[in-house]
C-alpha cells in the first residue's frame, strides 16, 4: 500500500487520504472536559491521535493540530438537562469554576507531557469563544433551523432532516430516535425529543452564565467544537477525531450545525478511537476497575501488581490498533514491559554493531514494511511486529550470526529514529531516575560476574547468570565482555 489510507467513519470504509489543500492538513480532536483528573480512556484517544499527527508530519504534511478544552456547557451524563459538570464540581468543593478548570487543565497537560504527546498547535477553550457561538446560533436561527423557547435555543432536527440526513455519521434513523425517546424533565419545552440545545437558559443556581440575545445562559456542548474547528481550520478541513463514544450525539450534532451554518459538513475524514476495558470489563468507577494514570505509574491500585513506566503504557496502547478495543491486565502490561525493553535495547545495540563489507539485512525492505503498516490506517501493531523482526536481525548481527555494512547500519539507525522515537513517540524512559538506577545496578552486577570469571569462580558466575535469567534478564558473553538484555 503505497499511499496513506484511513478508515473514514463517515463512509464506513478505508479511503485513500487526499488532503484538501496539500501540503497543509487540518486536524481537529475533541479534547477533555476539565472537571476531574484525565482518565486512561482519554489518554488512549490522545495518544492515538498523537501517533496520527506524528505520522502525517513524517509524510511531509504541514499539520495544524487543534485540540479543544471544554470548560463550560457539558452537562451531566451528556444530556440536555442537569448541572454543568464543572459547575457541579466547583459547588461541591466550594471553589470558583475557573479554579476547577485550571486545576484539571494543568493535570491534563502534565499527563500528556508524561506520555510524550506533542502539544497541539492551537488549544482553544469553549469559554474563550462565547461570542462566536452566539453568532453561529443567530445564523442557524435566521435560516429557520433553530428556535427559541423560554430563553433556550434548540436545533430543529426534523426541519433539518427535510433536506439533510441527521444520522449520516452514526447511522441513526430519525424514526427510531423518536420512538426510542422518552419525556424527560426540562425537555418538554422542545418541539421534538431529538432536538438538541444550542443555548440553555441558566437556572438561578447555575454558576457559569453569559449574556445573550435570549437572556443569561450558556452554550450547548456540541456547539463549541463546530465553532472552534471551523474558526481555526476553515469551513472545510481534513480530519476530525475523537473517541468512539462521541460519534453520537456529539459528532452527529456537529455535522448538522456545520451544514446548517455554512452549507457544508466541514469534515472530509472522521476518525474514531475505541474504548478501554480491564480484563474484559468496561472500565468504570462504579465497578472499581477505573485506574488513573498516576495509579498506573505507581502501582497504587488494588487491581495492579506493580507500577509501570509511562513509556511502557504508551507502548502497550500502541500495540493495539486505535480502532480496536484495548484490554488492560497485569499480564498484558508486564508482557509489554518486556517487549518495550527488548525494543529499546536493540535500538541501543544497533549503534554499537560492528560493520562488515557485506550485509544480510536490507534497510530499504524494512522501511517499506514500516511505511506499509502505517499507510494502512495507521496500523501500529503491524508496525511493531515488523520492528521485532528487525530486533531479531539486530541481535543476530550482535551475536555474529549475521553481517551488516555501514550503509545499512546508517539506514537502519535513521529508520529506527524516525519510527521508534519520532512516530511511535517512545523514549528510553519518562521516569528517568528509575531507568538510570536499573542500568547502574546491572553494570555493578555484570562487573561482579566478570571478576568472578577472571578468577575462574565459575560457581558464582553461573549463579549470577541463572538468577538473572529467573528475572527474565539474559546475560550474553562475547569477545567484548558480557552484555545483558531484558526478555
C-alpha positions in Angstrom: 0.0 0.0 0.0 2.0 3.0 -1.3 -0.3 5.8 -0.3 -1.9 6.5 3.1 -5.3 5.0 3.5 -7.5 5.6 6.5 -10.8 4.4 7.8 -13.5 7.1 7.4 -16.3 6.6 9.8 -18.5 8.8 7.6 -18.3 6.3 4.6 -17.7 3.2 6.7 -14.6 2.1 4.7 -11.0 2.8 4.1 -10.2 5.6 1.7 -7.1 7.0 0.2 -6.1 10.1 2.1 -6.1 13.2 -0.1 -5.5 16.5 1.7 -7.9 19.3 0.7 -5.1 21.8 0.3 -1.8 19.9 0.3 0.7 20.1 1.8 -1.5 21.5 4.6 -3.6 19.3 6.8 -6.2 20.4 9.3 -6.6 18.0 12.2 -9.2 18.7 15.0 -9.6 16.4 18.0 -12.2 16.7 20.8 -10.3 17.4 24.0 -11.3 16.8 27.6 -14.0 18.3 29.8 -11.8 19.5 32.6 -13.8 18.7 35.8 -11.7 15.8 37.0 -8.4 14.0 36.5 -7.9 12.8 33.0 -8.7 9.1 32.8 -6.9 6.4 30.8 -9.6 6.2 28.1 -9.0 9.9 27.3 -5.2 9.2 27.4 -5.6 6.4 24.9 -7.5 8.7 22.5 -5.0 11.4 22.6 -2.0 9.0 22.3 -3.7 7.5 19.2 -4.1 10.9 17.6 -0.6 11.9 18.6 0.5 8.9 16.5 -1.6 10.1 13.6 -0.3 13.6 13.9 3.3 12.4 14.1 2.9 10.2 11.0 1.3 12.9 8.9 4.2 15.1 9.7 6.7 12.3 8.8 5.0 12.1 5.4 5.8 15.8 4.9 2.4 17.4 5.6 2.2 20.7 7.4 -0.3 19.8 10.1 -2.3 22.3 12.1 -3.4 20.3 15.1 -6.3 21.8 17.1 -7.5 20.2 20.3 -10.0 22.0 22.4 -10.6 22.3 26.2 -14.3 22.0 27.2 -14.6 24.3 30.2 -18.4 25.1 30.0 -21.6 23.7 28.7 -21.0 20.0 29.2 -24.0 18.8 31.3 -24.1 15.7 33.4 -24.5 12.3 31.6 -24.0 14.2 28.3 -27.7 15.1 28.4 -29.7 18.2 27.8 -30.6 18.5 31.5 -28.8 18.5 34.8 -25.9 20.5 36.1 -22.8 21.6 34.2 -20.1 19.2 35.2 -17.6 21.9 36.0 -20.1 24.0 38.0 -21.1 20.9 40.0 -17.5 20.1 40.9 -17.0 23.8 41.9 -20.1 23.8 44.1 -19.1 20.5 45.8 -15.6 21.8 46.5 -16.6 25.4 47.3 -14.4 26.8 44.5 -14.8 29.1 41.6 -15.5 27.1 38.4 -12.3 28.5 36.8 -10.3 27.1 39.7 -11.6 23.7 38.7 -10.8 24.4 35.1 -7.3 25.5 35.9 -6.5 22.6 38.2 -7.6 19.9 35.8 -6.3 21.6 32.7 -2.8 21.5 34.3 -3.3 17.8 35.2 -4.3 17.0 31.7 -1.4 18.8 30.1 1.0 17.2 32.6 -0.2 13.7 31.8 0.1 14.4 28.1 3.7 15.5 28.6 4.5 12.4 30.6 3.1 10.3 27.8 5.3 12.2 25.4 2.5 13.5 23.2 3.2 16.5 21.1 1.2 19.6 22.2 -1.5 20.8 19.8 -0.7 23.8 17.6 -3.9 25.5 19.0 -5.7 24.6 22.2 -8.9 26.8 22.3 -11.5 26.8 25.1 -15.2 26.9 25.0 -15.4 30.0 27.3 -13.0 31.8 25.0 -15.4 31.5 22.1 -18.8 32.5 23.6 -19.2 35.4 21.1 -18.6 33.1 18.1 -21.0 30.6 19.5 -23.7 33.2 19.8 -23.1 34.4 16.3 -23.5 30.9 14.8 -26.7 30.4 16.7 -28.1 33.6 15.2 -27.1 32.4 11.8 -28.8 29.0 12.3 -31.9 30.7 13.6 -32.0 33.1 10.6 -32.0 30.0 8.3 -35.1 28.6 10.2 -33.2 25.6 11.6 -33.4 26.6 15.3 -36.0 28.1 17.6 -36.0 29.9 21.0 -38.3 28.9 23.8 -38.2 30.4 27.3 -34.6 31.7 26.9 -33.2 28.5 25.5 -32.4 27.8 21.8 -32.8 24.4 20.2 -31.7 22.9 16.9 -34.7 21.7 14.9 -33.7 18.3 13.9 -36.9 17.4 12.0 -36.7 20.6 10.0 -33.1 20.0 9.2 -33.9 16.4 8.1 -36.3 17.6 5.4 -33.3 18.3 3.3 -30.3 16.7 5.1 -29.5 13.4 6.8 -29.3 13.7 10.6 -27.7 10.3 11.2 -25.2 10.4 8.3 -22.3 9.6 10.6 -23.8 7.3 13.2 -26.4 5.5 11.1 -29.2 6.5 13.4 -32.7 6.9 11.9 -35.0 9.8 12.9 -38.0 7.5 13.3 -36.1 5.2 15.6 -34.7 8.0 17.7 -38.2 9.5 18.1 -39.7 6.1 19.0 -36.9 5.4 21.5 -37.1 8.8 23.2 -38.9 9.4 26.4 -40.1 12.6 28.0 -37.5 14.0 30.5 -37.9 16.8 33.0 -36.8 20.0 31.3 -37.2 18.7 27.8 -40.9 19.3 27.5 -40.3 22.7 26.0 -38.6 21.3 22.9 -40.7 20.7 19.8 -39.3 17.2 19.4 -37.4 14.9 21.7 -34.5 14.6 19.2 -33.8 18.4 19.1 -30.6 19.4 20.9 -29.6 22.6 22.7 -27.6 25.4 21.1 -28.1 27.7 24.1 -29.5 26.9 27.5 -31.2 29.3 29.8 -29.3 29.4 33.1 -31.3 28.5 36.2 -30.9 30.8 39.3 -28.4 28.3 40.8 -26.3 27.9 37.6 -22.9 29.5 38.2 -21.5 29.8 34.7 -23.6 32.2 32.6 -23.2 34.7 29.9 -25.4 37.4 28.3 -27.0 36.6 25.0 -29.9 37.9 22.8 -32.1 35.3 24.6 -31.1 36.1 28.2 -28.4 34.8 30.5 -27.3 31.3 29.8 -24.6 29.1 28.4 -23.8 27.3 25.1 -24.7 23.8 24.3 -21.9 21.2 24.5 -21.9 20.3 20.8 -21.7 23.9 19.5 -18.2 24.7 20.8 -16.5 22.1 18.5 -18.3 23.3 15.4 -17.2 26.9 16.2 -13.6 26.2 17.1 -12.8 23.7 14.4 -14.1 25.8 11.6 -12.6 29.0 13.0 -9.1 27.6 13.1 -9.2 25.1 10.2 -11.8 26.6 7.8 -15.3 25.7 6.8 -13.9 22.5 5.1 -11.0 20.7 6.7 -9.3 17.3 6.5 -9.6 15.2 9.7 -11.8 15.3 12.8 -11.1 12.8 15.6 -12.3 11.7 18.9 -13.4 8.7 21.0 -16.0 6.3 19.6 -18.4 7.4 22.4 -18.5 10.9 20.8 -19.8 9.6 17.4 -23.4 10.1 18.6 -24.7 12.5 19.6 -21.7 14.9 19.8 -20.2 14.5 16.3 -23.6 13.9 14.6 -24.7 17.3 16.0 -21.5 18.9 14.9 -22.2 17.8 11.3 -25.8 19.2 11.5 -24.6 22.5 12.9 -21.9 22.9 10.3 -24.2 22.1 7.4 -26.9 24.5 8.8 -24.5 27.4 9.3 -22.0 27.0 6.4 -23.8 24.7 3.9 -21.1 22.1 4.2 -20.4 19.1 6.5 -17.0 20.6 7.1 -15.1 17.4 7.7 -13.7 15.1 5.0 -12.5 12.3 7.2 -13.9 11.3 10.5 -11.7 9.1 12.7 -12.7 7.4 15.9 -10.7 5.6 18.6 -12.1 2.7 20.6 -12.6 2.1 24.3 -10.6 0.5 27.1 -11.6 -2.5 29.2 -9.9 -4.1 32.2 -9.8 -7.9 32.0 -12.7 -7.9 29.6 -14.9 -5.5 31.5 -15.6 -1.8 30.7 -13.6 0.5 33.0 -15.9 2.5 35.4 -15.7 4.0 38.8 -18.8 2.1 39.9 -17.1 -1.3 39.2 -13.9 -0.2 41.0 -11.8 -1.0 37.9 -11.1 2.5 36.8 -7.4 3.3 37.0 -5.9 6.8 36.9 -2.6 7.4 35.1 -0.8 8.2 38.4 -2.1 4.9 39.9 -0.8 3.0 36.9 2.6 4.6 37.2 2.9 4.0 40.9 1.1 0.6 41.1 -1.0 2.1 43.9 -4.3 0.4 43.0 -5.8 -2.8 44.3 -6.0 -4.3 40.8 -2.4 -3.7 39.9 0.6 -5.9 40.8 3.1 -3.2 40.2 3.6 0.2 38.6 4.6 0.8 35.0 6.7 3.4 33.3 4.6 5.8 31.2 6.6 4.8 28.1 5.6 1.1 28.7 2.0 2.2 29.0 2.2 4.2 25.8 3.9 1.2 24.0 1.1 -1.1 25.4 -1.6 1.2 23.9 0.1 1.4 20.5 0.3 -2.4 20.4 -3.4 -2.3 19.6 -4.9 -0.6 16.6 -6.6 2.6 17.5 -10.0 1.4 16.3 -9.8 -1.8 18.3 -10.9 -2.3 21.9 -7.8 -2.4 24.2 -8.0 -4.7 27.2 -5.8 -3.9 30.3 -4.5 -6.6 32.6 -1.4 -7.1 34.7 -0.2 -9.9 32.4 -0.6 -7.8 29.2 1.2 -4.8 30.8 4.1 -7.0 32.0 4.4 -8.5 28.6 4.5 -5.1 27.0 7.1 -4.0 29.5 9.4 -6.8 28.4 8.7 -6.1 24.8 9.5 -2.4 25.3 12.7 -3.2 27.0 13.7 -5.5 24.1 12.9 -2.9 21.5 14.8 -0.1 23.2 17.8 -2.4 24.0 18.0 -3.4 20.3 17.9 0.2 19.3 20.8 0.9 21.6 22.7 -2.2 20.3 22.3 -1.1 16.7 24.5 1.9 17.4 27.4 -0.3 18.6 27.2 -3.0 15.9 30.5 -4.0 14.2 30.2 -3.5 10.4 31.4 -5.7 7.5 31.8 -5.3 3.8 28.6 -7.2 3.3 25.1 -7.1 4.8 22.5 -9.7 5.4 19.9 -7.0 6.1 18.2 -4.6 3.7 17.2 -1.3 5.3 15.0 -0.4 2.4 12.9 -3.5 2.9 12.3 -2.6 6.5 11.4 1.0 5.5 8.9 -0.4 3.0 7.3 -2.7 5.7 7.2 0.1 8.3 5.6 2.6 6.0 3.2 0.0 4.6 1.9 -0.7 8.0 1.3 2.9 8.9 -0.1 3.7 5.5 -2.8 1.1 6.2 -4.9 3.2 8.6 -2.0 3.9 11.0 -1.6 0.2 11.9 0.8 0.5 14.8 0.5 -3.2 15.9 1.7 -4.4 12.5 4.5 -1.8 12.5 5.6 -3.1 15.9 5.6 -6.7 14.7 7.9 -5.7 11.8 10.1 -3.9 14.4 10.5 -7.1 16.4 11.6 -8.9 13.2 14.3 -6.2 12.9 15.1 -6.7 16.6 15.9 -10.3 15.9 18.1 -9.3 13.0 20.0 -6.7 15.0 20.6 -9.3 17.8 21.8 -11.8 15.2 24.4 -9.3 14.0 25.5 -8.6 17.6 25.9 -12.4 18.1 27.9 -12.8 14.9 25.3 -14.9 13.1 24.6 -12.1 10.5 26.5 -9.2 9.0 25.8 -5.6 8.4 27.6 -2.9 6.4 28.0 0.7 7.2 25.4 2.0 4.8 22.7 -0.4 6.1 23.6 0.4 9.7 23.2 4.1 9.0 19.9 3.5 7.1 18.5 1.4 10.0 19.6 3.8 12.6 17.8 6.6 10.8 14.8 4.4 10.3 14.5 3.4 13.9 15.0 7.0 15.0 12.0 8.0 12.7 9.7 5.2 13.7 10.5 4.4 17.3 11.1 8.0 18.5 9.5 10.4 16.0 6.4 8.4 15.1 5.7 6.0 18.0 6.9 8.6 20.4 8.9 6.2 22.5 11.9 7.2 24.6 14.1 5.0 26.9 12.2 6.2 30.0 9.9 9.0 31.1 10.8 8.3 34.7 14.5 8.6 34.0 15.9 8.1 37.5 14.4 4.6 37.8 15.8 3.5 34.4 19.2 5.0 35.3 19.2 3.2 38.6 18.5 -0.1 37.0 21.2 0.4 34.4 23.7 1.3 37.1 22.8 -1.7 39.2 23.1 -4.0 36.2 26.6 -2.6 35.5 27.6 -3.4 39.0 26.2 -7.0 38.8 27.9 -7.6 35.4 31.2 -6.3 36.8 31.0 -8.7 39.7 30.3 -11.5 37.3 33.2 -10.6 35.0 35.5 -10.5 38.0 34.3 -14.0 39.0 35.0 -15.3 35.6 38.5 -13.8 35.6 39.1 -15.5 38.9 37.7 -18.8 37.5 35.0 -18.7 40.1 32.5 -20.4 37.8 30.0 -21.2 40.5 29.4 -17.5 41.3 29.4 -16.6 37.7 26.9 -19.2 36.8 24.7 -18.4 39.9 24.5 -14.7 38.9 23.6 -15.7 35.3 20.9 -18.2 36.4 19.3 -15.8 39.0 19.2 -13.1 36.4 17.6 -15.5 34.0 14.8 -16.1 36.6 14.2 -12.4 36.4 13.9 -12.6 32.6 17.3 -10.9 32.1 19.6 -12.8 29.8 23.4 -12.4 30.0 25.4 -12.9 26.8 29.1 -13.5 26.9 31.0 -12.1 23.9 34.5 -11.2 22.8 34.0 -7.7 24.2 32.7 -8.9 27.6 29.2 -9.7 28.9 26.1 -7.9 27.9 22.6 -8.1 29.4 19.2 -7.9 27.8 15.7 -8.0 29.3 13.4 -10.6 27.6 
